[in-house]
Amino acid sequence: MTFELTPERKQARVKEANQMPAIVLFDGDCNFCDASVQFILNRDTTGNFHFASLQGDAGKALRERHRISDSVDSIVLIRDGVPYIKSDAAIRIAEGLDGMWRWLRFVKIVPKPIRDFGYDVIAKHRYEWFGQKQTCKLPTPEERSRFLDQQPKPPTR
């Protein structure tokens, strides 16, 4: 027995995905990743991006929902219900930032294996080069609203 979505349900899913903000999953223990999140926050004045750490409950749920392997410890962008990893995620994030950062979209002309090799070199050495976080910057209330693990949880009965 196969399960197929009705055309109406497919349209509803597309509409739902298009109304969701883009979500950046990041390594919550990595200084470089934290700096990257701060970089995005400072250059995303329209609030295109929301955030969740890979280690948090929201990040774990999103990984499961989008079938992202536990072995993926790099930045992940989920946009319109589609997950992007490594250099694809970084380029798509840059496209959504203010200013000249959008021009990084032209890095796509570099073959993906070469882009991902460069990404992997930085990712492999990120703790060694940038360290691990011992403390966290306290986000402003506006910034906090963009972190999925910081959202108020409904009361349980």
HELIX and SHEET records of a PDB file:
HELIX    1   1 PRO A    7  GLN A   19  1                                  13    
HELIX    2   2 ASN A   31  ARG A   43  1                                  13    
HELIX    3   3 ASP A   57  ARG A   65  1                                   9    
HELIX    4   4 LYS A   86  GLU A   95  1                                  10    
HELIX    5   5 GLY A   99  ILE A  109  5                                  11    
HELIX    6   6 LYS A  112  PHE A  130  1                                  19    
HELIX    7   7 PRO A  141  ARG A  144  1                                   4    
HELIX    8   8 LEU A  148  GLN A  150  5                                   3    
SHEET    1   A 4 PHE A  49  SER A  53  0                                        
SHEET    2   A 4 ALA A  22  PHE A  26  1                                        
SHEET    3   A 4 VAL A  76  ARG A  79 -1                                        
SHEET    4   A 4 VAL A  82  ILE A  85 -1                                        
END                                                                             
